[in-house]
Amino acid sequence: MLCEIQSCTGVATALACIICGAHAHAECFAMSLQLLGYSSRPDVACCSRSCIDTYALEEFLFDIDWLSPNTRPHAYNRKKVLPQRRQVYYFVRDRQALLQLFHSLPCTSIRAFSKDQNVPESTFRDRLRNSEEYLNFKCSAKRKQLGAKTSDIAIPFGSSLITFMKDTRREEHILTTIGMIGWIKTHHQAWLNTYLAAKKNPVSGRNSLLRLLQRFAHRHGFVQRVPCVSKMLQGELLRLQLEYSVSFWRQYESYKPNEILNVDETAVGASSKVDKSEKHSDRLTAVLTIRADGYKLPILFILNGKPGGYIETHELPNYPSGGVYVVQESAWMDSRVWDIYLQQLLQPQLVSDSPSVILADNLKCHASDESVERICVDLCADLALLPPNSTSILQPLDVGVMGPVKAMLRTEYLTEPKAITAAEKRIAMVKRVLRVWDAFDVETVKKAFDKALPREFEM
């Protein structure tokens, strides 16, 4: 290596010797620096001679400015990425102080003054054009603009809506776009009707309104919630779907589509975000059941209340037909409600004299020994439990039904008159769910089964 360095006659050749490993040898490295005109070595305290040499080489390569782009190593020719300039907001008082300071100094160079005050030159030139207006401004100096406050063009009652949003956050409640829509329905129903009527259809109107309110919240400094991390990686979920689907169809390949069912519970309400410090009279649980042939079974509604109490004795008899109603303390599924579902709703819907299979998640009341025995003996059916944390990809209801149903519920909510009492809210929610469930597309149900449990996989 020493001979190679001694024979180096050009800068590029010497650099090549250094980069290829000449710095690993102290004597070769010293001679290579002499060939390039760099005589002094850095004073570096390091436990390794090679580390010192590497440090000296890197410092040398960065310090020499006489190398042309053609002779400089490729790694050092990359353009330096400048950090993005941070957006700074100035109050009127800050701009006034800056302009007064500029006029009081003998310096007339705008560029030098902007650099000295760490203000972008273009920004300061804009302020200088309106210097007279800023210096003669008599209103509150805490403003950010000279002009008077104007109403939002898209939302004319924006200031009142901001007050509602701030009050909601101040009281430590959950702020959602559905909550904002509820406030608009209460105080500005005429504007809401005009806005929705201008859209081509109700779905477009609902999506447009949600985006409008989301942009409005973001524009006024309200940050949205960050999505949670999935418990399983996507690759693991796909592998689990493949294994479970192969096992499922190997066992139930001879079953007809009307003999394969999927059941799941979901909470329905105006919003999926629940504040536990408040009462939500219209929130209840809907137990949905679908078949692989697209048929939708009646819904089991679980209402929050005391069994045998006022709701069960006075309200349920007035509820519309087409559903099964039950009252539970937490409006959720337990062993008692599961037995009611199996006996009163599911058993009459099963194909007589023919076995069936029921897909369900591994909820405790679903997977209990009593549940498996009752399904096998009384219903002449099998219970196929889904693996843990896999319902997002293996359960047909979660894959292609729950999302569209809840989107349709939100659309229906926009056009309904506002309910006042708790009883009105409950029956309004029940009627809304029944309307949406009846109007839901049968083909979408079939596609959900095909997507969750495919018979063929593309490898």
C-alpha positions in Angstrom: 0.0 0.0 0.0 2.9 2.3 0.8 4.3 1.9 -2.8 0.9 2.6 -4.2 0.6 5.8 -2.3 4.1 7.0 -3.3 3.2 6.5 -6.9 0.1 8.6 -6.6 0.4 11.7 -8.8 -3.1 13.1 -8.8 -5.6 14.1 -6.2 -8.2 11.6 -7.3 -5.7 8.7 -7.1 -4.6 9.7 -3.6 -8.2 10.0 -2.5 -8.9 6.5 -4.0 -6.0 5.2 -1.9 -7.3 6.7 1.2 -10.9 5.5 0.7 -9.8 2.0 -0.2 -8.2 1.5 3.2 -5.0 3.5 3.4 -6.2 5.1 6.7 -5.9 1.7 8.4 -2.1 2.0 8.4 -0.7 5.0 10.2 2.4 5.5 8.0 0.5 5.1 4.8 -2.2 7.6 6.0 0.4 10.2 7.0 2.0 10.0 3.5 -1.3 10.2 1.8 -2.1 13.4 3.7 1.3 14.9 2.6 0.6 14.1 -1.0 -2.6 16.1 -0.7 -1.0 19.0 1.1 -2.6 18.3 4.5 0.3 18.2 7.0 -1.3 18.6 10.5 -3.2 15.8 12.2 -6.2 16.4 14.5 -5.7 16.1 18.2 -8.2 13.3 18.9 -8.4 11.2 22.0 -9.4 7.7 21.0 -8.6 4.2 22.1 -8.0 3.1 18.5 -5.5 4.3 16.0 -7.8 3.4 13.1 -10.6 5.5 14.6 -8.3 8.6 14.8 -7.2 8.1 11.2 -10.8 7.7 10.1 -11.8 10.9 11.9 -8.9 12.8 10.4 -9.8 11.6 6.9 -13.5 12.6 7.2 -12.6 16.0 8.6 -10.1 16.5 5.8 -12.5 15.6 3.1 -15.2 17.9 4.4 -12.8 20.8 5.0 -11.1 21.0 1.6 -13.0 23.4 -0.6 -10.7 23.4 -3.6 -11.9 20.0 -4.9 -14.1 20.4 -8.0 -17.4 18.5 -8.1 -15.8 16.1 -10.6 -12.9 15.2 -8.2 -14.9 15.2 -5.0 -16.1 11.7 -3.9 -19.7 10.9 -4.9 -20.8 10.5 -1.3 -20.0 14.2 -0.6 -21.6 15.5 -3.8 -25.1 15.0 -2.5 -27.1 18.2 -1.9 -27.7 19.1 1.7 -31.4 18.9 2.5 -32.4 22.2 4.2 -34.8 21.9 7.1 -38.3 23.2 6.4 -38.9 26.7 7.6 -41.0 26.8 10.7 -44.3 28.8 10.4 -44.3 31.7 12.8 -47.3 33.8 13.6 -46.9 37.4 14.6 -49.2 39.6 16.6 -49.9 43.2 15.5 -47.9 44.4 18.5 -44.9 42.4 17.4 -45.1 43.9 13.9 -45.4 47.4 15.3 -42.3 47.0 17.5 -40.4 45.6 14.5 -41.3 48.5 12.3 -40.6 51.1 15.0 -37.2 49.6 15.5 -36.5 49.7 11.8 -37.4 53.4 11.4 -35.4 54.3 14.5 -32.1 52.8 13.2 -29.9 54.6 10.7 -29.5 51.4 8.7 -31.6 51.4 5.6 -30.8 47.9 4.3 -33.9 45.7 4.6 -31.9 42.5 3.9 -29.4 43.2 6.7 -32.2 44.2 9.2 -34.2 41.1 8.4 -31.2 38.9 8.9 -30.3 40.6 12.2 -33.9 40.2 13.5 -34.2 36.6 12.2 -37.3 37.5 10.1 -37.8 36.4 6.5 -37.0 39.2 4.2 -40.2 38.7 2.1 -42.3 38.8 5.3 -40.7 42.0 6.5 -41.1 43.7 3.1 -44.8 42.9 3.2 -45.1 44.5 6.6 -43.1 47.5 5.5 -45.6 48.2 2.7 -48.4 48.5 5.3 -46.2 50.3 7.8 -48.5 53.3 8.1 -51.5 51.1 8.8 -49.7 49.1 11.4 -48.3 52.1 13.2 -51.7 53.9 13.3 -53.6 50.8 14.3 -55.8 51.6 17.4 -57.6 48.3 18.1 -56.3 45.4 20.2 -52.7 44.7 19.5 -53.2 41.0 20.3 -54.8 40.5 16.9 -52.9 38.7 14.1 -54.5 40.7 11.3 -55.4 44.3 10.7 -58.9 43.6 9.4 -61.9 43.1 11.5 -63.0 39.6 12.3 -65.4 38.2 9.7 -67.7 35.2 9.8 -66.6 31.9 8.2 -67.7 31.8 4.6 -68.7 28.1 4.6 -70.1 28.1 8.1 -71.7 31.5 8.9 -72.2 30.6 12.6 -68.5 29.5 13.0 -67.9 31.6 16.1 -70.8 30.0 18.0 -69.6 26.6 16.8 -66.1 27.3 18.1 -67.5 28.3 21.5 -69.4 25.0 21.7 -66.3 23.0 20.7 -64.2 24.8 23.4 -66.8 24.3 26.0 -66.9 20.6 25.2 -63.1 20.3 25.6 -63.1 22.5 28.7 -65.6 20.2 30.4 -63.3 17.2 29.5 -65.9 15.6 27.2 -65.1 13.9 23.9 -65.4 16.2 20.9 -66.5 14.5 17.7 -68.0 15.6 14.3 -71.2 13.8 15.2 -71.4 16.0 18.3 -70.9 19.1 16.2 -73.7 17.9 13.8 -76.0 17.4 16.8 -75.3 21.0 17.9 -76.0 22.3 14.4 -79.3 20.3 14.2 -80.4 21.9 17.5 -79.5 25.5 16.7 -79.2 25.8 12.9 -81.5 23.2 11.4 -82.5 25.4 8.4 -78.9 25.8 7.4 -78.3 22.1 7.6 -81.4 21.3 5.4 -80.2 23.8 2.8 -76.7 22.4 2.8 -77.8 18.8 2.4 -80.4 19.7 -0.3 -77.6 21.2 -2.4 -75.8 17.8 -2.6 -76.5 15.2 -5.2 -77.6 12.5 -2.7 -77.7 11.9 1.1 -74.5 9.9 1.2 -72.6 12.7 -0.6 -74.1 15.3 1.7 -73.1 13.4 4.8 -69.5 12.8 3.6 -69.2 16.5 2.5 -70.5 17.7 5.9 -68.1 15.5 7.8 -65.2 16.7 5.8 -66.3 20.3 6.2 -66.4 20.0 10.0 -63.1 18.1 10.1 -61.4 20.9 8.1 -63.1 23.5 10.3 -61.8 21.8 13.5 -58.3 21.5 12.1 -58.3 25.1 10.9 -59.1 26.3 14.4 -56.5 24.1 16.2 -58.4 21.0 17.2 -56.3 17.9 16.7 -57.9 14.7 15.8 -57.3 11.4 17.6 -54.3 9.3 16.5 -55.2 5.7 15.2 -54.2 2.8 17.4 -51.7 0.2 16.5 -53.0 -3.2 15.4 -52.3 -6.1 17.7 -51.1 -8.3 14.8 -49.1 -7.5 11.7 -50.9 -7.6 8.3 -48.7 -10.5 7.2 -49.7 -12.5 10.2 -53.4 -11.8 9.7 -53.2 -12.9 6.1 -51.4 -16.1 7.0 -54.0 -16.7 9.8 -56.9 -16.1 7.3 -55.4 -18.6 4.9 -55.0 -21.3 7.6 -58.4 -20.8 9.1 -60.2 -20.6 5.7 -58.6 -23.8 4.5 -59.6 -25.6 7.8 -63.1 -24.1 7.7 -64.0 -25.2 4.2 -62.4 -28.6 4.7 -64.8 -29.2 7.5 -67.9 -27.4 6.1 -67.5 -27.7 2.4 -70.8 -29.7 2.0 -72.8 -27.0 3.8 -75.1 -24.8 1.7 -74.9 -21.0 1.9 -78.2 -20.8 3.8 -76.7 -23.1 6.5 -73.6 -20.8 7.2 -74.3 -17.9 9.6 -72.3 -15.2 11.3 -73.4 -13.4 14.4 -71.8 -10.4 16.2 -72.7 -7.6 18.6 -72.0 -3.9 17.9 -72.9 -0.7 19.8 -75.0 1.7 17.8 -75.5 5.4 18.6 -75.0 8.8 17.2 -71.2 8.5 17.7 -68.8 5.7 18.4 -66.9 7.8 21.0 -68.5 7.5 24.4 -67.9 9.8 27.4 -68.5 7.8 30.5 -69.2 10.9 32.6 -72.4 11.5 30.6 -75.6 9.4 30.0 -76.3 8.2 26.4 -79.9 7.2 26.3 -79.9 6.4 22.6 -76.9 4.0 22.8 -77.8 0.3 22.7 -76.3 -2.9 21.4 -77.6 -4.5 18.2 -76.9 -8.2 17.6 -76.6 -8.7 13.8 -76.8 -12.1 12.1 -76.3 -12.8 8.4 -76.2 -15.9 6.2 -73.8 -16.7 3.4 -76.7 -16.5 0.8 -77.2 -12.8 1.7 -80.2 -13.2 4.0 -80.3 -10.8 7.0 -81.9 -12.2 10.1 -83.9 -10.0 12.5 -82.0 -7.9 15.0 -81.7 -8.5 18.7 -81.7 -5.1 20.5 -80.1 -4.9 24.0 -81.2 -1.8 25.9 -79.6 -0.3 29.0 -81.9 -0.8 31.9 -83.0 -3.0 34.8 -84.6 -6.3 33.8 -88.3 -6.1 34.8 -88.0 -2.3 35.2 -89.8 0.6 33.6 -88.2 0.3 30.2 -89.1 -3.4 29.9 -92.6 -3.1 31.1 -93.7 0.3 29.6 -91.5 1.0 26.6 -90.8 -2.3 24.9 -94.4 -3.2 24.2 -94.6 0.0 22.0 -91.5 -0.8 20.0 -91.9 -1.7 16.3 -92.2 -5.3 15.2 -89.3 -6.9 13.3 -86.9 -7.2 16.1 -86.3 -8.9 19.5 -85.8 -6.6 22.5 -84.2 -7.4 25.8 -83.0 -5.2 28.7 -79.6 -5.6 30.4 -77.8 -3.5 33.0 -74.9 -2.5 30.7 -76.7 -3.0 27.4 -74.2 -5.7 26.5 -74.2 -9.4 25.8 -74.0 -11.9 28.7 -75.0 -15.5 29.2 -78.7 -14.7 29.9 -79.0 -12.5 26.8 -77.2 -15.1 24.7 -79.7 -17.8 25.7 -82.6 -15.5 24.7 -80.9 -14.9 21.4 -80.5 -18.6 20.7 -84.0 -19.6 21.7 -86.2 -16.7 20.6 -84.4 -15.3 17.5 -81.9 -17.8 16.0 -83.7 -21.2 16.5 -86.8 -20.2 14.5 -84.6 -19.0 11.6 -82.5 -22.1 11.1 -83.2 -24.6 8.3 -85.2 -27.4 9.8 -83.8 -31.0 9.5 -80.5 -29.6 8.3 -77.3 -28.9 10.2 -75.9 -25.4 10.3 -72.7 -23.7 11.4 -72.5 -20.5 13.4 -69.4 -18.2 13.1 -68.8 -16.2 16.2 -66.0 -14.5 18.0 -64.5 -15.9 21.2 -66.6 -13.8 23.6 -66.9 -15.6 27.0 -70.6 -16.2 26.7 -70.2 -17.5 23.1 -67.4 -20.0 23.9 -68.7 -21.4 27.2 -69.5 -25.1 27.5 -73.2 -24.3 28.1 -73.3 -22.4 24.9 -71.7 -25.1 22.8 -74.0 -27.7 24.3 -77.1 -25.7 23.7 -76.2 -24.9 20.1 -75.4 -28.6 19.4 -78.4 -30.2 21.2 -81.2 -27.6 20.8 -80.2 -26.0 17.5 -78.5 -29.0 15.8 -75.7 -26.7 14.7 -71.9 -26.3 15.1 -70.2 -23.3 16.7 -67.1 -22.2 14.8 -65.2 -19.8 17.0 -62.8 -17.3 15.3 -59.2 -17.0 16.5 -58.4 -14.2 18.9 -57.7 -10.7 17.4 -58.8 -11.9 13.9 -62.3 -10.6 13.5 -61.1 -7.7 11.3 -60.2 -10.1 8.6 -62.1 -13.3 9.3 -65.6 -12.2 10.4 -67.9 -11.3 7.5 -69.8 -8.8 9.6 -66.7 -6.8 10.4 -65.2 -7.2 7.0 -68.0 -5.8 4.8 -71.2 -5.1 6.8 -70.6 -3.1 10.0 -68.9 -0.2 8.3 -71.5 0.5 5.6 -74.3 0.0 8.1 -72.9 2.6 10.5 -72.3 5.0 7.7 -75.9 4.6 6.6 -77.0 5.2 10.3 -75.1 8.5 10.3 -76.8 9.5 7.1 -80.2 8.7 8.5 -79.4 10.7 11.7 -78.8 13.9 9.7 -82.4 14.0 8.3 -84.2 13.0 11.5 -86.0 15.5 13.8 -84.2 15.9 17.1 -85.4 13.7 19.9 -85.7 15.3 23.3 -86.5 12.7 26.0 -84.6 9.5 26.7 -87.5 7.4 25.6 -87.8 9.3 22.3 -84.1 8.8 21.7 -84.2 5.1 22.3 -87.2 4.4 20.0 -85.7 6.7 17.4 -82.5 4.7 17.4 -84.4 1.4 17.1 -86.4 2.6 14.1 -83.3 4.0 12.5 -81.5 0.7 12.8 -84.4 -1.2 11.4 -84.8 1.0 8.4 -81.1 0.7 7.6 -81.0 -3.0 8.1 -84.0 -3.5 5.8 -82.4 -1.3 3.1 -79.0 -2.9 3.3 -77.9 -4.6 0.0 -78.0 -8.4 -0.1 -75.1 -8.6 -2.5 -72.9 -6.8 -0.1 -73.5 -9.5 2.5 -72.5 -12.2 0.0 -69.3 -10.3 -0.9 -68.5 -10.0 2.8 -68.5 -13.8 3.2 -66.5 -14.3 0.1 -63.9 -11.8 1.2 -63.6 -13.0 4.8 -63.6 -16.8 4.0 -62.4 -17.2 0.4 -62.4 -20.7 -1.0 -59.5 -20.0 -3.3 -56.3 -18.0 -2.6 -54.0 -16.3 -5.1 -50.5 -17.4 -4.2 
